[in-house]
Amino acid sequence: MKRHRKEHTGEKCFRCDVCDYACNRRGTLKIHRRIHTGEKCFKCDVCDYACNQRGHLKKHWRIHTGEKGFKCDVCDYACNDGSNLRRHRRIHTGEKGFKCDACDYACNDGSTLEIHRRKHTGEKCFKCDVCDYACYDGHSLKRHKRIHTGEKCFQCEFCDYACNDGSNLRRHRRIHTGEKGFKCDACDYACNNGSRLEIHRRIHTGEKCFKCDFCDYACYDGSRMKRHWRKHTGEKCFQCDFCDYACNERSDLRRHMRIHAGEKCFKCDTCDYACNDGNSLKVHRRIHTGEKCI
């Protein structure tokens, strides 16, 4: 009864002699002290896991038994931990009780907020042991490590495509489904990729954020800039399989390949003339129009 009364009075007469922690039960203080001593007296009899609380061990056991005793009453979600279920429920309620004090970001999970805060502090506590890569998020490091291991654990169920990142697979799937969920608010353009939409929007804004180090050329797309750089470097990375021809643009190589294939897909709509190059067709049409090139 004495102990129970303390719950109502808020009296905390059991104090830790190492830190400021105080509580109203001797047993609770005993458990707390194990944090300082490092004592882990509850051990799993299936694996090496050990902890300082019986409740934590109980929760851990469910990993081995597969028991998922915490079920969502809105959807089919089930888990082995009450705190995970509470976090999951916020998806349905839309509750975002964790707010960033540096920007407007809000989320439904304390650990997600902690990761977000590192963007402001610049703290990158997850480091790759193979290269200099560092990030503020364990999941990002895991994904990065797959570059070194070559592991491609995300596979497309429609084709042989495989990759090391779930978001890349989701993006790839849209090729099969034809879904174009990214729409331009200035024109009818739609695509299946957020970064492509961002590049497209620069056509409307006129923003040219990629600038050449060698000349005044500027563009709105990194791949266009790469292509442009090859003019300065002289790099010819597209090579013909049949002859020594090499060029710095994929479209030029495609055009060249038509010579070997004998393909003449550009046809005159006035006579029987056909060729393998759009520019040649343009020049030919002037015979019919009488247009003189200056």
RATASUL-V602894 format. One record per pair of residues at least 4 apart in sequence whose C-alpha atoms are under 6 Angstrom apart, sorted by the first residue. I is the first residue (numbers start at 1). J is the second residue. If there is no record, write none. Layout:
i | j
I | J
I | J
This chain:
i | j
6 | 10
6 | 11
12 | 22
12 | 23
12 | 24
13 | 24
14 | 22
14 | 23
14 | 24
15 | 22
16 | 21
34 | 38
34 | 39
40 | 50
40 | 51
40 | 52
41 | 52
42 | 50
42 | 51
42 | 52
43 | 50
44 | 49
62 | 66
62 | 67
68 | 78
68 | 79
68 | 80
69 | 80
70 | 78
70 | 79
70 | 80
71 | 78
72 | 77
90 | 94
90 | 95
96 | 106
96 | 107
96 | 108
97 | 108
98 | 106
98 | 107
98 | 108
99 | 106
100 | 105
118 | 122
118 | 123
124 | 134
124 | 135
124 | 136
125 | 136
126 | 134
126 | 135
126 | 136
127 | 134
128 | 133
146 | 150
146 | 151
152 | 162
152 | 163
152 | 164
153 | 164
154 | 162
154 | 163
154 | 164
155 | 162
156 | 161
174 | 178
174 | 179
180 | 190
180 | 191
180 | 192
181 | 192
182 | 190
182 | 191
182 | 192
183 | 190
184 | 189
202 | 206
202 | 207
208 | 218
208 | 219
208 | 220
209 | 220
210 | 218
210 | 219
210 | 220
211 | 218
212 | 217
230 | 234
230 | 235
236 | 246
236 | 247
236 | 248
237 | 248
238 | 246
238 | 247
238 | 248
239 | 246
240 | 245
258 | 262
258 | 263
264 | 274
264 | 275
264 | 276
265 | 276
266 | 274
266 | 275
266 | 276
267 | 274
268 | 273
286 | 290
286 | 291
